Amino acid sequence: MAKTISGSRGLLVLAIAAMASMTCVSGPRPRPTRRLPGGFVVSSGGHLRLGAVRYRFVGVNVYSLASAPPGSDGFVCGESRDDDGLRQTLDEVAAMGGNAIRIDAYQSFTDGDGDFSRLDLILDEAGARGIRVILALENQWPDCTEGGYKYADWYRDGYRRPYGGYRLSYRDHVAAVVRRYRDDPGVLMFQLMNEAESRDVHGLDDPEALLAFTEDMASLVRGIDRVHVLSLGTSGVARPGSGGAFYALLHQVNGIDVVEAHDYGADAVALPRDVWLSLLAARAIRRPFFIGEVGMDAPPLSPEQRATLVAEKLEAAWHEDADGALVWSYRAGDGGNKDFDFHDPLAAALRRFSHEHRIRSAGAQSAE
């Protein structure tokens, strides 16, 4: 038979026990603060800034970087690297002049938020090379995650419950990741989704579901971390649930700092129409704008043709004052024709572009 606790002392014991219980379910603690030159990247006045100067980034998507190493029983999606292979990949990104990478940080890669060792290693090694990391926290699509395609009902309330084979809800996963890395300036930004869009099972747009989700998740993140840049994560203005005025409304939600679009227009040297419209929306609401994915297939393009076209797109984005651009995808290991490695002409083109970007950035910073 259980003993009862009575009196004021009993109330105190129960209060302490309740606090301890809350601590146990609150998720992993923040990592010790690390220092990077300039501190945290922030959003201010319609652009990204690092300390007193404008911050612009160029780099690559390496979505598979947090995959478990070969021989382990951890989760793998795309290329699996051992620790030295991970370091080599980051060395190659640095050699191309990249100062940012974007990776998947879904619950599948953290074992239900029970193992952050791979993300910790990535942030440590990337930071040592001056590379900041964008953490994409869930995928609209079935790839590398659970639950399949995310329909509007997931955005309405499904994200609040465990889904697929996951132990945690999406909401709890985001809270755990943000809590762990809120003091880490190596995180360039948290990204709620990869290519968020909202439609029901009949194909009808449901922008209200995506808007409510964005408001709730931005509020959750800002309750934990008021410093890091926060991105909703969209592929552009023309997607289900974000068309027309809703695209601007989504990115005006309190706590959402940046506007993103993706560019896979291999038939256009300059920026395609939907990227233009996304950029114009960002200007209208005074938010930084970046192209989170720039990609083309080779074949049918030759590697040299692809390198030339991607470089021209990057130049167009820079000319229009974009805050960043990331090429898709670097040594992802998915066998797709958009993948490239350090020996591809695209790597050399990125190196040339990043060198020119640094020269121009230095001049702009001196002028400021």
N, C-alpha and C positions, 0 to 999 in steps of 0.2 A: 504494500500500500504506500502510495507516494506521500511524502511529508509536505505540509503546507507551510508557506512563509508568511508571517503576519507582521503588522506594525510598520513604522516608518523605515526601519532597517530592511524589512522585506521588500518594500517598494523600491528602495535604492538598489537592492540586489537585482530585482527584476528589470529595472531601468538599465543597469550595466549589462545584463544579459541581452537585452533587446538591442543595445548599441553594438555589442559584439556580433550578434547575429546579422545586423545590417552590414557590418564590415566584411563578414564572410561572403556575402552575396554581392558585394559591390564591384567585384572583378579585380583584375591585376592593378597593382599600385603603379604610379608614374615611375618611369626610369629616372635615375639621377640626371640632373641637368648637364647637358654637354654644350660646349661653346663652338660656334662657327663664326667666321668673320662677318661682322655686321649684325649678327643676331637673327631675329625672326623676319621673314618676308611678310609684309602687311599690305592691305589694300587701302589706298588713300587718294582722294581727288581724281578718281577714274583710272588710276594706274597702280601697278605694284611697286612697292618701295622696299629697299633694304637699307636701314639706317636713314641717312639724309639724302640718298640718291635713288634715282629710278632703277628698278630691277626688271630685266628682261631675260627670258630663259629660252634656250634651244637644246634639244636633246632627242631622246628616243623613248619609245614604249618597249619595255621588256616585261611583258605581262607575266611570264613564267618564272621570274627571278626568285620568287619565294617558294618555289617547288622544293620538296624535300630532296636531299642528296641521294645519289645512287646507293643502293644497298640498304637503305633504311626502309621502314614500313610506313613512312609519312606520305602525305598527299602529293601527287605529281600531276601537273597539267602543262603540256608543252615540254620544253627542254629541262632535264634534270642536271644540276651541276653540283659537284662537291664544293667545299669551301674555297679551294684554290681556283676552281673554275668560275665561281662567283666573283672572286677578286679580279680574275683576268677579264671577265666581262666588263666590270666597272673600270678597269685600266683602259680598255678599248674605248669605252664611252668618253673617258677623260681625254684620251689621245685624239678623239674626233672633235674635241672642244666642247663637248656637252657639259652643261652645268645643271641638267635636270633629267630625271627619268620618271616614268609613270609605270606603276606595277599593280598587279592584283593583290588585294589584301582581304579577300573574302574569308568567311568563317572556315571554309575548307582548308585554307592555308595555315590556319592557326589552331587546328584541331579543337574546334569548339571553344576557342579562346583559352585553351589549356597550355598552349605552347607558342610563345612569341619569339623563340630563339632565332628563327630564320629572319624575321623582320628586324630584330635587334641587330643581327649581324649585317644585314643590308644597310641599315642606317649608319652603323659604325663605320663600315668600309666606304660607303658613299660619301659620308661627311669628311673622312680623311682625304678624299680626292676633290673636295669642293663641289660635290654633286648633291643637290637637294632632291627629295623624293616626293612624288605625288602618290598618295595611297587611295586607290579606288576600292570602295568598301563593299560593293555588290554589283552584280551584272544583270542588266535587263534580259540577257539571253541565257540559254542553258549552259554555255561553255564554262567549265572550271568551277561550277557552283551547283547548288541544289535547287529544286523547286521548279525547274523549267522556265519558260518565258513568263515574265511578270505581267499579268493582266491587271486591269483596274481594281479588281477586288483585292489583290495583294496590296496595292497602294492605299486602299481604303482601310483595311484592318489586318490583312494577312501578315504584314511585316511585324506586327506586334506579337506574333506567336511563332514557335518553332515550325519550320517548314522543310519539306524534303526529309533528309536524314539528319538535319542539324539538331543539336542539343539546345541551342539558344535561339531566341527570336533575332531578327535582323536588328531591331532597335537595341537590344541588349548587347549585341556584337559591336555596333557602332559606339555605344557608350564605353565599352571595355577598351577598344582601340584608342579612342580619343583620350580616355583617362590615362592610358599608359604613356602616350606620346605627347601629351599636352605641353610638357616642358622641353621638348626636343626641337631645336631650330632646324634640324636636318629634314624635318617634314616641311615641304614647300606648301602643300595644302592637303586637306582631307576632301575626298570626293565621295558624295553620298552614293552615287550610282555611276555605272558605265552605260551611257546612251539611254538615259531614262526616257520612257514614253508611256502613254496611258491610253489603252483602249479595252473595251470589253470583249468577251468571247465571240461576239457577233461582228467585231471589227469597227464598232462605233467609238469615236473619240470620247474620252472622259477626262477632260482637263481639271475638273473640280477635284477628282480623287488625287491627282498628282500635286495640285496646289495645296490641298490639306496635308498630304504627306510631307511636302517640302516645309510647310510652316511648322509642323510638329517636330521634324527632325532637326531643323535649324535651331529651334528653341532648345531641344535636348542638348545639342552640341554646344551651344553658347552657354548653357548652364554649367558645363564642365570646362570649357576652354573659350576664352574671350579673345585670344590672340591670333591663333592660326587662321589663315585664309580658308574659307569653306566654299566648295563648289557643289552645285546640284549634280552636274555631270550629264550633259545633253550632247547630241550629235548635231543639233541645229534647229532652226526655226520651223522647218517643214515637217516635223515628225508628229505622230499621233499624240494629242493631248498637250502640245506646246505650240500650236499654230496661232497665227494672228496675234491679238493683243496678249494672249496668255503667256507667250514667250517672255515678254517684258515683265509681266506680273510675277512669273515664277522667279525671275532673277532680281526682282525688287523686294522679295520677302526679306524681312529683317534677319540678318545673319548670313545671308548668301552674298558673297563678295565678288564673284567673277562670272563672266559669261563664256561659255565654251561652244565650239562647233567642230565638226570633223570634215575633212576634205579628201574625198576619193574620186574627184573629177579628173580622170586621166585625159579627157578631151579638151580641157581648158587650161591654158597657161596661167592666166590670172585666176583670181578667186571666183568660184562658182556662185551662182545667184543666191543659194540658200546661205552660204557662208557670208556673202555680202550683207544680206538681210540680218543675220545674227550679229555681225559687227556693227551695223547701224543701230540695232536695238541696244547694244552695249553702250554706244556713244550717247544715245538718247537718255539712258538712265544713269550715265556716268559710272559705269562699272568697267574694270579691266576686262580685256578680251584676249582669249588665247585659242589656238587650234590644237586640240588635244590629240588628234590623229591626222597625219598626212600620209597617204599610202597609194601605191600603184602596183599593178601586177607586171612582173617580168619573168617569163613571157606573158602576154604577147609583145609588150615592149621589150626592146633589148635593155640590158643593164645600163648602158650608156644613155639611152633615151630616157629611161626612168630617172637617172641621176640628174640630167639636165632639167627635166620637167619639175621634179621636186624642188630643186634649187631655185627655179623661177617662182614657184609657189611660195617658198620661204621668203624670197625677196619681196614679193607682192604683199605678203602679210606684214613684213617689217616696214615697207613703204606706207602702209595704212596704219602704222603705229600700234600693231598688235603687241601684247605683252609677252607672248611666248608661242612656241610651236614645237611639236614633238612628232618625229617621223615614226610611222608604223611599218614593220616592227623589227626589232633588232634581235637576231638569234633566238626567236621565240620557240623554234623547234616544232611548229605545227605543220610543216610541210607546205604551207601556202606560198603562192607566188609573190606575196608582198613582203616576205621575210628577206633580210639581207644580213651580211656579215662584214667583218673588217676588211675583207679583200674585195668587196663589191665597190664599183665606182661611186655608189651612193654614199659610202663612208667617206671617200675623199671629197665629194661635193659638200658634205656636211662639215667636214674639217675646214674647208675654204670659207664656207659661209660663217661659221662660228668665229673664225679669225677676224673676218671683216666686221662682224657684229661687235666684237670686243673693242676694236679700234673705234667704231662709231660710239659705242657706249662710253668709252673713256672720254671722248670729246664732249659728249652730252653732259657727263657728270662734272667735267671741269667747268663747263659753261654754267652749270647750276651753282 
